[in-house]
C-alpha cells in the first residue's frame, strides 16, 4: 500500500491515537480529513497539522454518519483510506446494581461496532472506485480477552475483530482494497486516563507501527504488548475455515 499521496479520513482524529495517526500520515505527504464531535478541538488539531481539514460530527449518530459521508463524497471524492478510530469505553462493574451494564454496553457496541459497519458500508462504493484503497479498523488488545474493569468494551472490540476478519475475507480477491486491523495495548491518552492510561505507550508508537504495516502490506497490526498475544493466537485462527 502506498504511504504517500493518499486522501485519508480519520474518525476520532482530534486527540489521542487519531491525532497521532493524522500527524504521522500528514507528514508523509497525505491529505488528511479528521473527524470528531467537538468543533473547537478539531480546528485546534487541524491547525497543528499539514494538509489537514476537518468534518465535525458524531459517527455514532445515524444522521451524522449520512451527513459526513455526503460531505466526503461532495468535497473529497478521492478519499481512498478510511481509519475507523473513534471509540467509547466505560468502566463497567457487572456486579454493581446501581448502574445499567446493558445501557453502557449498548452505547459501546453502537460506537465501536455498529457505527463502524454502517459507515464502512456507506463508504464502500466510493472506495471500490479508487485505484488503491484501504479500510483500517483500530481495535484493541482487549479484543483477545475481556476483563472485569471494562468487560463490555472488550466485547465490542472482539465483535469489531470478528467483523474485520469477515470483511477481509469478503474482499480477499479484490487486489485494490486492503483491510487492516490495529491492536493497540494500553495507550497514554485522555481516552484511557480512567483506567491507568498514564502507564501506557505513547500514541505515536501506534502511528509508527501502522505506517510500517502499510509499507509492508501487513494487514494484522499488533502493537506493543499485543504482539506476544497476537503471535500465539493468530496462527491458530488462520488454520480455521474462512
NUGUZA-118395 format. One line per 4 residues: their letters; for each residue x, y, z of C-alpha. Coordinates in pm, 1 decimal. Example, Ala and Ser with C-alpha at 12.3 -4.5 7.8 and 13.67 -1.06 7.14 Angstrom:
2
AS> 1230.0/-450.0/780.0; 1367.0/-106.0/714.0 .
END
This chain:
242
XXXX> 0.0/0.0/0.0; 140.4/338.9/-87.9; 211.9/561.4/212.1; 202.0/898.1/37.1 .
XXXX> -41.7/1071.1/-196.2; -348.8/924.9/-28.8; -658.4/1106.2/92.2; -734.6/970.8/437.8 .
XXXX> -1038.6/1012.5/663.5; -970.9/955.1/1034.7; -1254.7/937.0/1286.5; -1169.2/1049.1/1637.4 .
XXXX> -883.2/1244.2/1484.2; -864.3/1542.8/1717.9; -683.2/1368.0/2004.9; -503.1/1054.0/2116.5 .
XXXX> -432.8/778.8/1866.5; -632.4/952.5/1593.2; -430.8/1272.6/1620.2; -103.5/1077.5/1623.0 .
XXXX> -212.0/895.3/1307.4; -308.4/1224.5/1142.5; 29.4/1377.4/1228.1; 230.2/1080.4/1100.8 .
XXXX> 33.9/1044.3/778.7; 15.7/1416.3/700.4; 392.6/1447.1/742.6; 431.0/1164.8/490.1 .
XXXX> 255.5/1369.4/222.5; -103.2/1253.1/252.0; -416.0/1467.1/254.6; -597.4/1420.5/586.1 .
XXXX> -957.4/1478.0/693.4; -1008.5/1441.9/1067.6; -1344.4/1393.8/1234.8; -1462.7/1445.1/1590.5 .
XXXX> -1755.1/1568.4/1795.1; -1603.5/1892.3/1924.3; -1554.0/2161.7/1661.2; -1307.3/2366.1/1867.6 .
XXXX> -1082.5/2066.4/1933.3; -1099.8/1970.3/1567.2; -997.6/2314.3/1447.9; -714.6/2327.2/1700.3 .
XXXX> -586.3/1986.3/1589.3; -612.3/2066.9/1218.3; -420.8/2393.0/1268.7; -124.7/2194.0/1402.7 .
XXXX> -104.8/1963.4/1101.5; -9.3/1987.5/736.2; -257.0/1913.4/455.0; -539.3/1863.2/704.4 .
XXXX> -905.1/1965.7/711.9; -1188.2/1859.7/940.0; -1551.4/1748.5/944.3; -1736.4/1782.6/1274.1 .
XXXX> -1989.8/1516.8/1361.9; -2077.9/1220.3/1579.1; -2034.6/897.4/1383.4; -2233.0/708.0/1646.8 .
XXXX> -2539.7/900.5/1526.5; -2701.0/768.9/1206.8; -2798.4/1112.6/1073.3; -2447.9/1247.8/1132.0 .
XXXX> -2294.5/943.4/959.8; -2502.1/1006.1/649.7; -2418.1/1378.7/652.2; -2044.9/1310.8/692.8 .
XXXX> -2044.2/1058.6/407.8; -2230.7/1301.8/182.0; -1979.2/1577.0/261.6; -1689.7/1342.5/188.8 .
XXXX> -1844.0/1244.7/-144.2; -1901.8/1608.3/-239.4; -1578.7/1768.1/-116.5; -1334.6/1478.2/-106.0 .
XXXX> -1443.9/1217.8/-362.4; -1084.5/1097.4/-387.0; -1083.2/954.1/-31.0; -914.8/615.5/-62.1 .
XXXX> -842.0/528.7/301.8; -1075.9/538.8/599.8; -946.3/484.6/952.8; -1223.1/383.5/1192.8 .
XXXX> -1064.1/504.9/1514.4; -1340.5/674.6/1715.3; -1426.7/473.4/2024.0; -1613.8/470.0/2351.4 .
XXXX> -1534.6/285.6/2674.7; -1681.8/271.8/3022.6; -1562.9/121.9/3346.6; -1846.3/-127.0/3382.4 .
XXXX> -1874.8/-323.3/3706.3; -2104.3/-614.7/3626.0; -2165.0/-660.8/3999.0; -2286.6/-306.3/4064.1 .
XXXX> -2668.8/-293.2/4086.6; -2663.0/88.3/4073.3; -2556.8/100.8/3709.7; -2711.3/-48.0/3397.1 .
XXXX> -2438.0/-257.1/3241.2; -2665.7/-320.6/2944.0; -2709.1/51.2/2874.2; -2333.8/110.2/2890.0 .
XXXX> -2273.2/-189.4/2665.4; -2530.3/-68.0/2413.4; -2350.4/265.2/2381.2; -2012.3/95.0/2341.2 .
XXXX> -2145.1/-151.8/2085.1; -2305.7/125.8/1884.3; -1991.5/340.0/1871.5; -1723.9/71.7/1849.1 .
XXXX> -1901.8/-179.3/1627.5; -2239.0/-98.7/1467.5; -2145.0/252.9/1354.9; -1820.4/121.3/1204.6 .
XXXX> -2014.7/-131.8/997.3; -2262.7/129.9/878.4; -2003.4/396.2/798.2; -1789.0/142.5/613.6 .
XXXX> -2089.9/22.4/415.3; -2175.0/380.1/319.5; -1816.8/446.7/206.1; -1753.8/117.5/25.5 .
XXXX> -1894.7/215.5/-317.1; -1659.8/514.0/-347.3; -1364.4/322.6/-202.8; -1412.0/49.8/-462.0 .
XXXX> -1385.9/310.8/-737.4; -1032.2/409.3/-629.5; -721.8/258.6/-788.2; -598.9/158.8/-441.4 .
XXXX> -793.5/176.0/-116.0; -786.9/63.1/244.7; -1015.1/26.2/543.8; -826.9/43.1/874.4 .
XXXX> -1006.9/-53.4/1194.9; -847.9/41.7/1525.6; -922.4/-248.9/1756.6; -757.5/-324.5/2092.8 .
XXXX> -560.6/-576.7/2290.2; -891.8/-616.1/2475.7; -1032.8/-796.1/2170.3; -833.7/-1103.8/2273.5 .
XXXX> -971.5/-1130.5/2626.8; -1224.8/-950.0/2844.1; -1156.6/-819.8/3193.3; -1357.3/-713.3/3496.5 .
XXXX> -1286.4/-342.5/3454.0; -1420.7/-287.9/3103.7; -1578.9/-619.1/3002.7; -1837.2/-477.6/2765.7 .
XXXX> -1580.2/-255.3/2594.3; -1367.5/-565.8/2538.8; -1671.5/-743.8/2395.7; -1730.9/-459.7/2149.7 .
XXXX> -1370.6/-482.2/2029.5; -1399.4/-860.9/1996.4; -1703.3/-800.3/1777.5; -1508.0/-548.3/1569.9 .
XXXX> -1227.9/-800.7/1532.0; -1466.0/-1068.4/1403.1; -1630.5/-822.9/1162.0; -1291.8/-708.5/1029.8 .
XXXX> -1186.4/-1066.1/958.9; -1512.3/-1126.2/773.7; -1472.3/-804.4/575.7; -1118.5/-905.6/478.1 .
XXXX> -1237.7/-1247.5/365.3; -1521.3/-1089.6/165.5; -1281.5/-876.3/-38.8; -987.7/-1117.2/-41.5 .
XXXX> -993.8/-1139.5/-422.5; -1010.1/-762.7/-471.3; -648.3/-652.4/-507.5; -742.0/-283.3/-491.0 .
XXXX> -897.8/-291.9/-142.1; -695.5/-381.4/167.1; -840.3/-439.4/515.0; -618.2/-363.9/815.3 .
XXXX> -676.5/-411.9/1186.8; -462.9/-244.4/1452.7; -439.6/-384.0/1807.7; -304.6/-119.4/2046.7 .
XXXX> -234.8/-212.6/2408.0; -290.6/45.2/2682.3; -207.8/385.2/2529.9; -140.1/706.7/2719.2 .
XXXX> -434.7/918.0/2605.2; -718.2/1114.8/2760.6; -947.0/832.6/2646.6; -767.9/578.6/2870.3 .
XXXX> -690.1/805.1/3165.5; -959.1/647.7/3385.5; -805.8/300.4/3350.3; -441.9/395.2/3408.6 .
XXXX> -351.2/522.2/3064.7; -56.6/715.2/3206.5; 123.5/380.2/3221.8; 60.6/309.6/2854.7 .
XXXX> 265.6/356.2/2540.1; 264.3/690.0/2352.5; 7.7/724.2/2069.9; 294.2/788.1/1828.1 .
XXXX> 402.8/424.3/1867.5; 68.2/310.1/1728.6; 101.9/550.4/1436.1; 455.3/432.1/1359.7 .
XXXX> 352.8/65.3/1362.8; 60.9/128.2/1128.5; 282.9/322.2/889.1; 528.4/31.9/871.4 .
XXXX> 241.0/-210.3/819.3; 110.5/-6.4/526.1; 454.7/-17.6/366.0; 468.1/-396.9/404.3 .
XXXX> 100.7/-476.4/328.3; 80.3/-628.9/675.7; -291.8/-640.0/740.2; -275.3/-752.1/1104.6 .
XXXX> -102.9/-482.0/1313.0; -34.0/-572.5/1675.4; 139.2/-301.9/1879.2; 348.8/-327.2/2194.6 .
XXXX> 225.3/-596.6/2435.2; -32.5/-707.8/2177.3; 246.0/-861.5/1968.1; 304.2/-1152.5/2205.3 .
XXXX> -65.3/-1237.2/2231.1; -117.2/-1198.7/1857.4; 178.7/-1425.8/1782.2; 14.3/-1702.4/1985.5 .
XXXX> -342.9/-1660.6/1865.5; -319.4/-1556.7/1501.1; -156.7/-1876.6/1363.4; -436.1/-2081.4/1520.8 .
XXXX> -708.0/-1855.1/1382.0; -559.5/-1874.2/1033.9; -599.1/-2252.8/1038.0; -973.9/-2228.2/1096.5 .
XX> -1212.5/-2234.6/797.3; -1267.8/-1889.6/649.0 .
END
